[in-house]
Amino acid sequence: MSETLNARLTDVRERIRRAEALYHRSPGSVRLIAVSKTHPVAVIRAAAALGQTAFGENYVQEALEKMAELNDSRIEWHFIGHLQRNKTREVAASFDWIHTVDRAQIARRLHDQRPAGMRPLDVCIQVNLQGEATKSGVRPSEAQGLAETVAALPRLRLRGLMMIPALEPDFAAQRRVFHRLRELLEELNRKGFQVDVLSMGMTDDMEAAIAEGATHVRIGTAIFGPRLRRMYVR
């Protein structure tokens, strides 16, 4: 397992490095989030031993069980799934980042339930740029209002925007969608927000995302292989 994982992780890191160079990004400006949902603790532990520190999880209960078993302070945990109202307390208390805030109510609950002794929870607002009914996220026209809400909550730290685009094999089309999110981030900054994170790009479109300014790419399959059947309750 470790040799295969090492090869896959090395390949993903090299893809990121090549894209940074090709699209005139500063070396190391793109952060890799290894999406470990449905994969066992042993695989996360092995990836951490290879220097991977940021891991993305979609399911709260699964992530909490992994955190308890690993008990590794070096790992930075990113929640990247749709967050239900009844799970905000666990995310507020246990995660370092959440990339999928899409409602003011969720933001306020995360703030109120973030333990006072912890640093602010890093937050990205999820934007549904393509209006897909099956995906969460605010409309682009709603992003500023939600950004104002998050920025006003001291136990949260507004970092930027996140998106999950529709599958698109054409590279130019991928870039066009990611470019729209970049434009939205730039618009927020023109209006006084200080946000610097574009969480976008997965296994099949990370190069297009990096070309358009991604700072965090969320990669699962290319590192861990096909998603496994879930072993945890939600």
C-alpha positions in Angstrom: 0.0 0.0 0.0 2.7 2.5 1.0 4.6 2.2 -2.2 1.5 2.8 -4.3 0.4 5.7 -2.1 3.8 7.2 -2.3 3.8 7.0 -6.1 0.3 8.5 -6.4 1.1 11.3 -3.9 4.3 12.1 -5.7 2.5 12.2 -9.0 -0.1 14.6 -7.7 2.5 16.9 -6.2 4.4 16.9 -9.5 1.2 17.8 -11.4 0.7 20.7 -9.1 4.3 21.8 -9.5 4.1 21.6 -13.3 0.9 23.6 -13.4 2.3 26.3 -11.1 5.3 26.7 -13.4 3.2 26.6 -16.6 0.7 29.2 -15.4 3.2 31.5 -13.7 2.1 30.7 -10.2 4.6 31.0 -7.4 6.1 27.7 -6.3 4.2 26.3 -3.4 1.3 28.7 -3.8 -1.2 25.8 -4.3 -2.1 23.7 -1.2 -3.0 20.1 -1.6 -6.0 18.8 0.4 -6.1 15.0 0.3 -9.7 14.0 0.2 -9.8 11.0 2.5 -13.5 10.3 2.8 -14.4 6.6 3.0 -10.7 5.7 3.2 -9.4 4.0 6.4 -7.3 5.5 9.1 -4.3 3.4 8.0 -4.2 5.2 4.7 -4.4 8.6 6.2 -1.6 7.7 8.7 0.5 6.5 5.8 -0.1 9.7 3.8 0.8 11.8 6.8 4.0 9.9 7.2 4.8 11.0 3.6 4.4 14.6 4.5 0.7 15.2 3.7 -0.8 17.3 6.4 -4.2 18.6 5.1 -7.1 16.1 4.8 -10.6 16.7 3.6 -13.6 14.9 4.9 -17.3 15.0 3.8 -19.0 13.1 6.6 -18.9 14.4 10.2 -19.2 11.1 12.1 -16.7 9.4 9.9 -14.2 12.2 10.4 -14.7 12.4 14.2 -13.9 8.7 14.5 -10.8 9.1 12.4 -9.6 12.1 14.4 -10.0 10.2 17.6 -8.1 7.2 16.4 -5.3 9.2 14.8 -4.9 11.8 17.5 -2.3 13.6 15.4 -1.9 17.3 16.0 0.1 17.7 12.8 -3.0 17.0 10.7 -5.2 19.9 9.5 -8.8 18.8 9.0 -10.9 20.4 6.3 -14.7 19.8 6.2 -15.7 19.8 2.5 -19.1 18.2 2.6 -22.6 19.6 2.8 -23.2 20.5 6.5 -26.5 19.7 8.1 -27.8 22.0 10.8 -27.6 19.3 13.5 -23.9 18.7 12.8 -22.6 22.2 13.2 -21.4 21.7 16.8 -19.1 18.8 15.9 -17.6 20.7 13.0 -17.1 23.9 15.0 -15.4 22.0 17.8 -13.2 19.7 15.8 -12.2 21.1 12.3 -9.7 23.7 11.3 -11.5 24.7 8.1 -14.9 24.4 6.5 -15.2 25.0 2.8 -18.9 24.7 2.3 -20.7 27.4 4.2 -23.8 28.3 2.2 -26.3 29.8 4.7 -26.1 32.6 7.3 -27.8 30.2 9.8 -25.0 27.7 9.4 -22.4 30.4 9.8 -24.0 31.8 13.0 -24.3 28.3 14.5 -20.6 27.5 13.7 -19.6 30.8 15.4 -21.7 30.3 18.5 -20.5 26.7 18.9 -16.8 27.3 18.2 -15.1 26.8 21.6 -13.8 30.1 23.0 -10.2 28.9 23.4 -9.8 27.8 19.8 -8.5 30.0 17.0 -11.2 31.2 14.6 -12.5 28.6 12.2 -11.3 29.2 8.7 -14.3 29.5 6.4 -14.9 29.4 2.6 -18.3 30.2 1.1 -19.5 27.7 -1.3 -20.8 29.2 -4.6 -23.1 27.4 -7.0 -22.0 29.2 -10.2 -23.8 26.9 -12.6 -27.1 26.8 -10.8 -27.1 23.0 -10.4 -30.1 21.8 -8.4 -28.2 18.9 -7.1 -25.4 21.0 -5.5 -25.3 23.3 -2.6 -24.0 26.8 -2.6 -25.1 30.4 -2.8 -25.9 32.1 -6.1 -23.1 34.5 -7.1 -25.4 37.5 -6.3 -25.8 36.2 -2.7 -22.1 35.8 -2.0 -21.4 39.3 -0.8 -24.3 39.2 1.7 -23.1 35.9 3.2 -19.5 37.2 3.2 -20.7 40.2 5.3 -22.3 37.8 7.8 -19.3 35.6 8.1 -16.8 38.5 8.4 -18.8 39.9 11.3 -18.5 36.8 13.4 -15.2 36.9 15.4 -15.0 33.1 16.0 -15.0 32.6 12.2 -12.4 33.8 9.7 -13.6 34.4 6.2 -10.9 33.1 3.9 -12.5 32.9 0.4 -14.7 31.0 -2.0 -15.2 27.3 -3.0 -17.0 25.6 -5.8 -17.7 22.1 -7.2 -18.2 22.6 -11.0 -20.1 20.3 -13.3 -18.0 17.6 -14.9 -16.5 19.0 -18.0 -13.8 17.3 -20.1 -12.9 20.3 -22.2 -10.0 22.2 -20.6 -11.0 25.6 -22.0 -14.5 25.2 -20.6 -13.1 24.2 -17.2 -11.1 27.3 -17.1 -14.0 29.5 -18.0 -16.0 28.3 -15.0 -13.1 28.7 -12.6 -12.4 32.1 -14.0 -15.9 33.2 -12.9 -15.1 32.2 -9.3 -11.9 34.1 -9.5 -13.7 37.2 -10.7 -16.2 36.9 -7.8 -13.3 36.8 -5.3 -11.7 39.8 -6.9 -15.1 41.6 -6.7 -15.3 40.9 -3.0 -11.8 42.3 -2.5 -12.7 45.4 -4.4 -15.6 45.9 -1.9 -13.2 45.7 1.1 -13.1 42.0 2.0 -9.6 40.6 2.5 -10.0 37.1 1.1 -7.3 35.1 -0.6 -8.5 31.5 -0.9 -10.0 29.8 -4.0 -10.8 26.3 -3.1 -11.4 24.7 -6.5 -10.0 21.9 -8.6 -10.2 18.1 -8.2 -8.5 15.1 -9.8 -9.8 15.7 -13.3 -9.6 19.5 -13.5 -6.9 20.6 -11.1 -4.7 22.1 -13.9 -7.5 24.3 -15.1 -8.2 25.4 -11.6 -4.5 26.3 -10.9 -4.4 28.2 -14.2 -7.2 30.4 -12.8 -5.8 31.0 -9.4 -6.7 28.0 -7.2 -5.0 28.2 -3.8 -6.4 24.9 -2.5 -7.1 21.8 -4.7 -9.1 18.9 -3.3 -7.7 15.6 -4.6 -9.1 12.2 -3.6 -9.1 9.6 -6.4 -5.6 10.4 -7.8 -4.1 9.8 -4.3 -6.2 7.1 -2.7 -7.8 5.4 -5.7 -11.5 4.8 -6.1 -13.8 5.8 -3.3 -14.5 2.9 -0.9 -17.9 1.9 0.5 -18.5 3.9 3.6 -17.6 2.2 6.8 -19.0 4.9 9.1 -22.4 6.3 9.9 -23.1 9.9 8.9 
